[in-house]
Amino acid sequence: MFYFLSGFREVFPFFNIFRYITFRAGMAAVTTFVLCMILGPIFINKFKEKRIQEKARREDCPGLDQFHEVKEGTPTMGGVFIIGSVLIAVLLWADLSNRYILLTLFACVWLAILGLVDDLIKLFHSKEPKSPDQERRHRDRFIRRIQQFGQRYDSLTRKRRRGLQAKTKFLWQLFLGCLIGSFVYFHPGISTKLDVPFLKSLTVDLGIFYIPLVALIIIGTSNAVNLTDGLDGLAIGCVLIVSLTLGILSYITGHLKFSEYLFIPFVPGAGELTVFCAALLGASLGFLWFNCYPASIFMGDIGSLALGGSLGAIAVFVKKELLLVLFGGVFVVEAISVILQVFCFKIFKRRIFKIAPLHHHFQMSGWKESKIIVRFWIAAIILALLTLTTLKIR
């Protein structure tokens, strides 16, 4: 919104400042941080009152109960004010005529709604009624809500569910990924070539196969952040670091002189995504204030899916699809640990890790939660520095 005030700079010279991406990015970060600091206590108290809280005991993984027992009753779904503050800041400070901003907003809202549905199913199914009458009313409400989501009640009540079926979640993420991939493929101003890190003259044109690659990135990043969200401050701290890295990459990619100097693809308009990344950065700092160990609130799927998918979409738009594996390495390793664990157990009936994702393996190995969190943050910072170094290596 403020960006359009720059059109009146001839009348009010001060409005010229709204043209600059760096100024608007800084203000977006401050806006999201302040909003999170204001909204955080409000939502924490309200969620406690409404019993919107974490169920620490897990039937599918009882080994973690010894570590998570103290988390019982902690409010969840903090992603509501994370995503809300990001949307407000982007609407205030970004150029809303920019197609990359609009698409990233679309992806963020899409995955936030998907995560909200997932969180609500967990919440409705885990609440303990206080009397038989309340139990009956609770069950009836639950049946109606699940039917609206297209789920069969029989399959949900055999055991406590932990959200949407994996297939349902995957299909909605796949559809979003295909939409974004199709936009990139059919848009004449965006290339379907992959920029290979470390090599300035090597590119790979995927053509129509770029669409499934984008879908894979969106699905992978959203689920990887979701999997990493298991310890206090772990996921949001890594999101903070990745957002800062992507913000720098976005600014360079959208700047003609910088991109030419560093031999990276120039994408007109991509620099505006710096504002979105800055909004994510500020929101991450604000939420970390409440989510750091010991956490006062958890982000829930509404936050993790939306944040992960937004980062994946931005990486696609700034043509850093392959580099994402490096600066998002913590999320990648967490996701791979789960894939390997499932694969080896199904094929060889053996586990590689004590528990997957990887952070829980270290927890079962005797590492303190705070030590795991800080060490993962350190790893994310090192990977971010390596990512920025690759630009000069070219």
N, C-alpha and C positions, 0 to 999 in steps of 0.2 A: 504494500500500500504506500509506504513512504517513498519507495523508488519513483513512483509516478509524480511526486512533488518536484523531482528534478526537472520536469518539463516546464516549470515556472521559474527556472533559475535566472532568466533574463529580467524578470520582474523582482524576484527576491534572490539575490546572489547567494545567500546562505544555503538555499535549497540545492545548490550544485554538489554539496557534500553527499547527497543521497545517490549520486551516480556511482560512487566508488564502492567496489565490492568489499574491499578491506574494512571500510567503515561499517557497512551494513552487516558484514559477517561478525565483527566484534560486538555490535549492538544485539545481534541475534543471540549470540552466546550469553551475553549479560541478561537478556530478556528471559531466556529459558531457565537460567540459573535462579533468577529472582522469583520467577513463577513457581518453580519447584520448591523453593524455600518457603514460599507463602502457602502453596497448596498442600505440601507434604504433611504438616501437622493436622490440617483439616481432614484430609483423607484418612490418615492413620487413626484418628479418633473416631471418625465416622465408621470406618471398617471394623474397628474393635466393637463399636456399639451394635453393628449389624451382624457380627460374628462372621465377617468375611475374612477368614483366617486359614493359615496353613495347617494341613493335616500331616504331621511329621511321620507318623507310623505308616509304613508301606508294606502291604501284603506281598508285593512282587519282589521286594528286596529287604527282608527283615534285618539283614546284617547291618544296615545303616541306622537302625533305630537307636543304638547306643550313642551315636554322635548327634542325632537330630532330635532327641527327646526334648532338649532345652528349647527347640524352635517351635514346639507345639503351641498353637494359639497366636503366633505372629501374624499380623495382617498381611494379606497378599493382594494381587492385582494393582500394585503400585504403578504399573505401566499406564494406568489411566491418566495420571497427572504427568508422566513422562511424555507420552505421545500428545496429550492435550497441550502442554507447554510448547512442544516442537511445532505443532500445527499453528498455534497462535503466533509464534515468533516468525515462522516462514511467511505466513500471510501478511505480517506487518513489514518485514524487511526485505523479502525477496522480490524479484521481478516476476510477477504472476503471469506474464505473457511468455515466459521462457518455457519451452516444451519439456525440457529436462526436469525443471522444478515441478511442473504439473504431473509428469509421469511418476516421479519419485513420491510426491504426495499421494498419488493414487495407489501406488504399491504399499506405502506406509499404512494408509487407512484400510486397504483391503486386508492386509495381514493382521492389523490391530483388531478388526472385526472377527476374523477367524480365531485369533487368540482369545478374544473375549468370550466367544461361544465355548471354546475349549475350557476356559476357566470356570464359566458358569456351570457347565456340566459337572466338573469336579466338585464345585461348591454345593450344588443342589444334592449331589449324591452322597456327600460326606457329612453333611450336617446331621447331628443327632437330635431327633425330636424328643421333647420332654414328657410326652404322654401318649397313650394309644390314639386318642383323637387327633393330636397333632401329627402323629406318625401317619395316620390315614390321610389327613389333608396334605401332608408333605408328599406322600407317595402319589396322590392324585395329581398334584401340581407338577410333580416331576414327570409323570407319564405324559401329561399334555405337552410340556415343554420339549421333551425328547421326541415326541411324535412330530412336533413342528420342525425339528432339525432332521427329520427323516430317518431316525434311528428306531430300531425295534427294542421295545422295553425288555423282552425276554432275554436278549443277549447281554443286556446291561446289568440285570439284577442277579445273575449267577454269581458274580463277584463284584467287588467295588471297582468301578472304572476309574481310570486316571485320565479322563478327558475324552476327546473325540477319537474315533477309530483312526488308526494310522493311515488307512487307505483313504478315508474321507479328507483328512488334512492334506495328504499328498496330492489328491486330485485338485483341490482348490489352489494349492501352491503351483501345481503344474499349469493350470489354466492361466494364472497370473503371469508366470514365466513365459508362456507361449504368446500372450498378448504383448508383453514388452519386447520379446524377441522378434515378433512379427513387425512391430513398429520400426525397430532398428533395420530390419531387412528391407522393408518396403520404402523407407524414407531415403530419398536420393542424397541427402546431405550427410548421412551417417554410413561409415564403412563397415563392412562385415569382415574386415581383415583383423587377424590377431597380431598384436605387436609383441614380438618375442623379447623378453628382458635380456639385457646385456649385449644384444646385437642390434645395431642401429639400422641395418639395411635388410634385415630378414623379417618378412611378414608372411602370414598364411591366410589366404582368402578361403573361408569356409562356405561362402555362398548360402544356400538354403539351410545348410547344417548349422548355421549360426543360431537359428531359432532354438533347437534343442539344447545348445550350449548355454544360452541365456536362461532357459528354464532350469537347467541343472544348477546354475549359479544361484538363482533365486531360491530354489528349494534347499540347496546346500547351506547357504549363508543363514537363512532364517532358522533352519533346524540346528545348525551348529551353535548359534548363540543360545538357542533354547536348551541344548544339551549342556552347555557350559554354565548355565544358570543353576548351579547346585550348591554353591558356597556363598557366604555373605560378601558381596562386593566383587566377586570374581568376574562375572560376566560384564557388569556395567563398567568396571575398571578397564577391561580389555576393549569394550566398545568405545570408551573415551579415547584410548590410544589410537585405535583404528580410525576413528572419526577425524582426529587431528591429522593423521597421515593422509587420509583421503582428501581432506580439505586442502592441504598443500598441493597434492597431485592435481586436484580439480583446478586450482588457480593457475598452475603452470600449464596445464593442458589447454585452458581457455585463453591463454596469453600468447599471442602470435610470436613475439620476440623470444620469450622464454622457451617456448616449445621448439622453435627453430634452433636455438642455441644448444638445447639438450637433445636434439634429434628425436623428439617424440612426436606422435601424431597431434596436429592441432585440430581441436574440435570447437568450432565457433559456438559460443553460448554456454560451453561447459563450465566456464569460470563461475557462473552464477550458482553452481552447486556448492561452491565454497560456503555460501550462506547457509545452505541446508546442513552441511557438515558441522559448521560452527554452532548451529542450533542443537544438533545432536551432542556436541561437545559440552555445551552449557547445561543441557538437560542431564547428561551423564554425571557432571560434577554435582549438580543439585540433588540428584537421586542418591549418589554415593554418600552424601551427607547423612542420609537416613539408613542406607543399606550397608554401610561399612560395619565390620564385625564389632559387637554383635548387632545384627540387623534389627531395625525397628519395623521394617516392612520389606516384602519381596515384590519383585516386578511382575511375576506371573507370565503366562504365555502371551498375554496382550502386549506386554512390553518386549519380550525377547524375540518373538516372531517378527514384529513390526520393525524393530531396530535392525535385526539381522537382514531382513529383506531389503530395507532401505539402503544399507551399506552395499549389498550385492548389486542393486540397481544402479547406484552411483558408480561403482567400479566398472560396470558395463558401459555406461554413458561416457566415461572418461577414457575408455579403451585400456583399462588396466585389469583385464580379465585374468591373465596368467599371473600377473604380479600380485593379485589378491591372495594367491596361495602363500606368498611370502609374508606380506604385512598382516594377513589374517591367520598366520600360522598356528596360533594357540587354538583358535576355533577349528581349524582344519585337523589338528592332531586330536582334539577332543572327539570330533565326529569319526575320524578314522579308527580311534580306539573302540568305539561302539560297533562299527562295521566289522572290524576284525574279531571282536569278541563273539558277536552273533554268528559270523561265518564259521569260525573254528568250532564253536559249540555244536552247530548244526551238522557240520561235516565230520569232525573228529571227536565230538562229544567231550572236548576239553576246553578249558578257559585259559586265555593268555594272561588276563589281568584278574586280580581278585574280585574287583567290581568295575564295571565301566559306567560312565566315562572315566577318563584317566585321573581326574582330580579325586574321585572316590577311591581309586586304587591306592593313591598315596595316603589317603586318609586311613584306609584299612591297614596300610603298612606302618602306621604309627606317627605320621607327620601331623603336627598341629594344624588346625584349620587356617589360622592366621598366617602360618609359614607357607602353606600351599598357595594361598591367595597372593601374597607379596611376591613369591617366586614366579608365579605365572605372570604377574604384572611386569616383572623384570624381563622375562622372556619376550613379552609383547613389545616392550620398549626397544629391546635389542633388534627384534625383527623389523620394527618401524625404521630404526636407524639404517639397517642394512638395505631396506627398500629405497630410502632416499639416496643412499650411496650408489645404487645401481644406475640412477639417472646420470651421474657424472662418469661412471664407468663406460657408458655408451660413447 
